[in-house]
Amino acid sequence: MARLSFLVVARSDGRGGVRPFGNYGARQAGAKVWIGDRRLTVGRDGRVNIPKAIMNEYGSVGADGRKRVAVTFSSSPGLTGWKDLSAMVIPTGPEYDEGVTGDLVTTFDLSMPMLEPEDVNDRSWSP
């Protein structure tokens, strides 16, 4: 898996917040992101909030007791593809136990199941 993946650390409320592709901001607010069978919206701050249930199910516990996952994004083709995204949620290994949200992830815990969007086969997951 040589895709660009970002570490997401759960906040105190258990949810994880991440900027798609690491660079979304207020201009991309309202974009839709498929995570599993859920369609989430990018907020005014450019972040999509990963639900606590997903963080709990797919996350590994870090040194601080918070769940951590890696997230990889894909957009739809075309000029407005940035408005229609999908994300894979992938468990991380122990080397990210002290990582912070936004760190790039290069290795994964593939012994654990990952959460793929329902339209995973309709997307281009670039290396």
N, C-alpha and C positions, 0 to 999 in steps of 0.2 A: 504494500500500500504506500505508494509514493505521492499521495495527494497532499495538498496543503491543509493541514488540520490544526485546529486551535484548542488549547486546553480551556476548559470551563470549570471553575470552582464554585460550588454552591455558596450562596450568600446565607445570612443568618436565618432567612425564611425558608431555606431549603431549595429555592429555585436557582437556576444558573442563568446569567445574562451574558450574551456574547454579540459582538458586531459581526454580521455576515462578512466573510472574506477579510475580516480584520479592519475594514475601512468604511463601513456604513456609518452615516451620520443623519442629521435631521432631514436632509434632502431626500433620503430614501425611506422616510417614515411612511407607513402604510403598506409597504411591500409585504407579500404573503410568503410564509415559509412552511413547507410541509415537513413535519417531523413525525415519523410513523404515520398514523392515520389522523393526526391533528393538524389543522391549518392555523398557524399562529401569525400574528402581525408584528412587524417591526415597529417599535415605539418611536416617540418623538426624539429620543436620544440616540436612535440608530441601533438599538439593541433588540434582540429577540429574547424573550424569557422562556427558558426551558422549564417545564413544569416539575415540581418537586417529585412527583411520582416517577417521572422518567429519570431524574437524577438519582433517586433511590434505587431504582431497578437496574440501571446500567452503570452507575458510578462505582468507583473504587474509593475506599476511605483513605484520605491523606493523613499526614502527620498531625494536622490540626483537628482531625475528626470530621472534616467536611468531605463530601463526595466530590469526585473529579471525573470528568469524561472528556473525550476528544470529540470535536465536531468538525465535519467536512461539509462544505457547501457546494451546490451546483445550481446554475441558473438556467432558465429556458433560453433557447436560441432567439436571436433577433434583437432589434433595438430596444425593446421594452422587456427583455428577459430578466433584467435586474428586479422587476416587480414580482416575479414568480420564481421562488427558490425552493429547493429541497435540501434537507440536511441528513447526514448519517450521524448517529451517536454511537461512539465506539469506546469501550472500556480502555483505560490506560493501565500501564504497568507501574511497579513500585518506584521507578526512576522519576516519576512525576509527583510523588507524595508531598513535595514541598513547592511545587510549581504554583504559579499564579495565573489567573484568567488572562488569556491572550498569548501565553507562551506557545510556541510552535511545538507540535507533537510529531515525532518521527517514528516511534515504536508503539505498538499496541498490545493489549492482552487479548489475543485471538482465541484463547481458551474459553472466553466468555462470549455470550451472544451479543450481537450488535443490533441496533435499531435502524432499519432502513425505511425510507419513505415509501409509501405505497406506489409511487410512480418511479421507482428506482430504475427500471429498465427504459424509461422514456428520457432519461437524462444522460448528459455527457459528463462523466467524472474524470476530469483531466488530471494527468499525472503531475 
